[in-house]
Amino acid sequence: MEHNTYSHKKKRKTLKKQLKGYKNKDGSQKENKIEHKIRLFLENEGIYYIQEYGITYKKKYKSYDFCITDGLNYFFLIEADGDFWHKTEGELNKIQKKNRKNDLLKDKIAKEMGIPLIRLKESEIKYQMGNVKQKIYDEINRQKP
């Protein structure tokens, strides 16, 4: 029994250390590979964005991966979802269930506020970047007068 307790504490400490690696010194979330790929595309295209855009709605604060806006003609959000961590089908682990619940809340907040939200899957960002670019430009063009 003692061995299991020690092992559990060790695993917990290792997990905390790993999770700490996902945060910047200021506590904000570090950019992952798929967010990096999207950010580079936006910068190369000269599309203005705000990364880790926070919204407070009905006392709930949620941060979205990107807000795309020119301040006048268009305004929408982008979420880059890792295929494993944002799995929606089959048996889900505790973190996947938490992420699913969080994703549904983010979808609801954006919808209730009338803000378009584009959800992009990791596999799409990695292997079909042309589709990702098209979705972003389609939304920009849809909102332009």
RAGI-V996920 format. One line per field, one symbol per residue. ss: DSSP state (~ for helix, > for strand, _ for the rest). phi: phi as a letter, one per 40 degrees, with the letter a starting at -180 (. if undefined). burial: b if it has 9 or more other ideal C-beta (glycine too) atoms within 8 Angstrom, else e. A space follows every 50 residues. Layout:
ss = ???
phi = ???
burial = ???
//
This chain:
ss = _~~~~~~~~~~~~~~~~~~~__>_____>___~~~~~~~~~~~~~___>> >>>>>>>__>>>>>>>>>>_____>>>>>>>____________~~~~~~~ ~~~~~~~~~~~~~__>>>>>>~~~~~~_~~~~~~~~~~~~~~~__
phi = .dccccccccccccccccccccbcdcgcccccccccccdcdccccgccab cfccbbafgbbbbbdabbabgbcaaabbbbbcdccbcbbgcbcdcccccc ccccccdccccccgbcbbbbcdccccbbccccdcccccccccccc
burial = eeeeeeeeeeeeeeeeeeeeeebeeeeeeeeeebbbbbbebbeeeebbbe bbbebeeeeeebbbbbbbbeeeebebbbbbbbbebbbeeeeeeeebbebb ebbebbbebbbeeebebbbbbbebbbebbeebbebbeebbeebee
//
